[in-house]
């Protein structure tokens, strides 16, 4: 799915994520100062991702279909070098 498709699916969709909505891998709990982890939240068809070390808590958002396509690609080994 390209950026245009993703933006069309998210267009007009306002989803508010709160800190409590985000989860991290077990290996990131409790937070470690030298370990930067990804926090993920899912709500109403939108997936939000942010770094656990980003003090401004900026997020990147994806439509759930794009997120699951990405996860499938990881599981299929498409990013292995």
Residue pairs with C-beta under 8 A, 6 or more apart in sequence:
1 63
1 65
1 66
1 69
5 66
6 62
6 63
6 66
9 45
9 63
9 65
10 46
10 61
10 62
10 63
13 44
13 45
13 46
15 43
15 44
15 46
15 48
15 61
17 41
17 43
17 48
17 59
19 57
21 41
21 43
21 48
22 39
22 40
22 41
22 48
22 50
23 39
23 40
23 41
24 37
24 38
24 39
24 40
24 52
25 37
25 38
27 35
27 37
28 35
28 37
28 52
31 37
31 52
36 51
36 52
36 53
37 51
37 52
38 49
38 50
38 51
38 52
39 49
39 50
39 51
39 52
40 47
40 48
40 49
41 47
41 48
41 49
42 48
42 64
42 67
45 63
45 64
46 61
46 62
46 63
46 64
47 61
47 62
47 63
47 64
47 66
47 67
48 59
48 60
48 61
49 59
49 60
49 61
49 62
50 57
50 58
50 59
50 60
62 70
73 79
